[in-house]
C-alpha cells in the first residue's frame, strides 16, 4: 500500500513521518533524496551551479541549501527552474525505492514523505494521502525559531506552497498539528490513522 504524506512547511510532517516509521511503515523521504541528487559531481549539481552561479556554494563547494532556498522562494520563476532540474530525478529515485521495497515485501505499507506531493502530481500514484496541517502563525513561529529564518523569509516560503486549505481537498486523512496540541496527542492520532490504513490492505 502506497501512502502519500504531505503538509505545509513547518506543519510537523517530520513528527508524523517518524511515528509512522516507528509503527512499521517503510519511509521514503523526498527531502533526503533531494539532498542526494544534488551532491557534488552529479548532473543536477552541475546544472544548478550553471543556473544560479557559485554564490550558492559553501566553501567546500557543496550547495548551500539555505542560500539557494532564500533565492528561489522569493522568485517563482527561479523556483520553477530549480524544480525542473531536480524533480524528475527525485521522482525517478522515489519510484526505484518503491519498487525495491515492494519486491522485498509485497504487503508493505510504504509512506512517501514529500512536501510537493500534490503540486508535483505524485499523489495520483498513492492509494491514500495524509495531510498534516498547522495554522500559519504556528508555521511562522517554527520557521523563525527552528530554522532561524527572518519573518519575511518564513512568509515567502509559506506563500510559495499550495495553501493548506487547498491541500486538505486531496486528503484521505488530515492530522492537525496546531499550537497547543502535544506531541503525544499527535502521535495518538497518527496511530489511529495507521491502524485504519492497515485494515484497508
C-alpha angles and dihedrals in degrees: 000000000000118000122188115210119195143143142147122305111282091009092128097261092145092059090052093045092050092050093049089052091049089052091056108272122134108241126213110188112204091193091056090049089048088058091049097051093054096051117134112277096027122113095248090054092055092047093049094049090047091050100042104024133234092293087087093060129099118229088266089055095249116131115270099224093191093056093043089049091051090055100045099039091061094046120052093195093055091045090053090051092051090049090051089057099044110027100069089050093046091049093049091053093047090052091049091051092049091052092049093051093046091051090053097041118013091188095052122134101226119195118200107200107201130154091206097040092127100034091051093048094240090124088076089070093053127095091211136008127215118197120196113208135197130166118257094249090058092046092053091046092052094045094050096042100035102034099027093235122159113248091250092052090047091052091048091054093049092046091050091063131073108272113262089234088063094043090056089066090067095048127110087183130022121200114197114214100175131154112285094031112113125230088244092055090051091049091051090052090049090052091052090051093046092051090052091049092052089052090056095055 
